């Protein structure tokens, strides 16, 4: 990955299980770099990733026991089934602080946005969350991660907002690209994510399951 490629957006269609091997490879590399790795998703996806991480040559039980690998389906950041931006940011800040106190070089996290936003599927706070997350990433170089946007389970508007809020696009375990349609908060307008060029870029990402052509 490119230096500084820390807050990334992964947009794809199709079965999420197709990409577990890729995520497992990233986790493998991050563990070797002395990062604590956190994966947030549904119980079936957590179970699936555990298998792929083991297949990548990682002693899953050992890494989880010592706290290097955290595979979780908890949704404590939800309030009444709705996504709470403040709660999620506190959880992340506390997690990073604890990670550094435990002697790790940093924290790497990835999660499925559909799962993170809970059963009510209220994405009204998505843009606020991603902008606050980007600011937090810039303030804390020890933090890295990928926000996973599954196009088959998210509304079109959520995909557009999510893509616009990420400076980097995750392609695979060895390639990250600069997002040409990233919009900083002070310049954001809904018209910016409705331009033909933006739509074409998003369509290519979705059609190729995250592999830009």
N, C-alpha and C positions, 0 to 999 in steps of 0.2 A: 504494500500500500504506500501511497505517497506520504511524505512527512506532513504532519498536520491534518491528515485526513481523519478527523475525529468525530464529527457530527454528520452522520450519513443517512440518506434516505434510500430504502430499497423498495421499489415499486414492481409488482409482478402480478401475473394471473396464473391460474392453474392450481394444482394441489400443492399446499405448503410443504408437504413432505418431500417434494422434489428438491427443496433447497436446504434440507437439514444437513446434508453432507457438507455443503459449502459453509454453513454456520459452524459446524463442528470443526472444520479446518481452521477457521478464524480463532475459535476458542483454543484450539491446540496451540496455535502460535502465541496467543496472548498469555496463556499459562506459562509458556516457556520464557516469556518476558517478565515474569513475576507480577502479572496482573490478576486480581480477583475478577472472575467472570460471572455475570448475572444474566440469566435467561428467564424472561417472563412470557408465559403463554398458557394455553389451556392444558389440562391434565394429559390428554392424548398426545399433544405436541411435545410436552415435557418428557413423556415416556419415550417418544420416538427419538428425540434429540439425545437422550441418555444413551440409547443404543448406538447412534452414529458417533457420539463422542468416544464411546468404548471401542468402536471399530477403528477410530483414528489412532488408537494406541494409548489412550489415557486410562489410568486406573480411576474410574469414576468414583467408586466407593471411598478411596483414599483421598481424592481431591475434595470431595464433598465433606468428608469427616473433618478435614483440617480447615475448611472454609474457603478454599481457593475457588471452588465451583459451586454456584448457587443456582439450582433449577427450581423455579417457583411458579405456582399458579395462584398465589395469594393476591387478593384485590383490596387490601386494607386502605388504599388511597381513594376508594369509592365512598361516597356519602349518599345513602339512600339509593344506591344503584347508579349514581351519576358520578362522572369523573370530577375530582376535586384537584384543581391545579396546585393550590397551596400545599395540600397534603402530599401530592406526588413530588413536588420540589423539596419539601422537607425530608421525605423519605430518601430522595437521591442525595441530598446534602449530608444527611446523617450517615448514609451508607458509604459515601466517599470519605468522610472524616474517619469512620471506623476502619475502613480499608487501609488508609494511610497509617493510622495508629497501630494496626496489626502488622505493619512492616512491608506492605506491598508497594510496588512502584506506582500502581494506579488501579482504577476500576474501569472495566469494560462491560457495557451492558447492551442488551438487545431485547426488544419485545415487540409483539404483534399489537398494532394500534387498535384493532377491533377488540381484542381481548382486554387491553388496558382501559379502554373507555367504557367497558361494562355492558350489561344487558339492555340498558335503556337506549344505547346507541345515540346518545346526544353528543354531537361533535361541535357544539357551539363554542366550546372553549379550546378547540384544537389549535387554532392559530396563536392564541395567547400562550398556550403551553409550549409550542415549538419555538416561539420567539424567546420566551424566558429560558428555555432549555439551551438555545444557541448562546445566549448571554452567559449562562452558567458554564457552558463548555469553554467559552473564550476566557473566562476568569480562572478556570481550573484545567491546566494542561495535563493533569494526571487522569482526566476523564476522557473516555472514548466510547463510541457506541453506534448502533444502527437502529433506526426506527423502521419497522417493517410495515409496509402498506400493501395489503392484499386487496387488489382491485375487485375481486369477486365478492368481497364482504363489506366493502366500504362504499358510501355514496360518492358519486362523481365529484361533488364539491369538496369533500374531504380529501380526495386524492389531489385535487388541484392546489388546495391550501397547503397540504403537507409538502408537496413537491416545491412550491414557491418558498417555503420557509427553511429549506435545507441548502446550504452552500455546496454540498457534495452529494453525488449519487453513487451508491454502491453497485458495482457490476458483478464482481465475484471476489473470491478470497485473495486475488492478486491484483485487482484493478478497481480503482475508484476514479471517477471523473468529476471535474468541476461542473456544477449545474449552471448552464448559461441563463436559466430563468429564475435564479434566486433573486428575491426581492427583499431588501432591508425594510424594517417596519416603517420608517419615515417616508418611504417611497411607495408603499404598497397601495394598490387600488384593485378593485375587482376586475377592472378592465384589463389589468396586466396579465391576469390568468385566463383571459378569454380571447387572447390573440391567437391567430392561426398557427404561429410558430410554437407557441406554448402547447397548444392542443396536439400538434404533430409530434412534438417531443414526448409528451405523455403517452400518446398512442403507441409510439415505437417502443417505449419502455414496457408497456403492458403487453403488447403483442409478442415481444421477444422474451417475456418472463424475466425481465431484469437484465437482459443482455443487449446493450445498445448496438445498433447496426450503423 
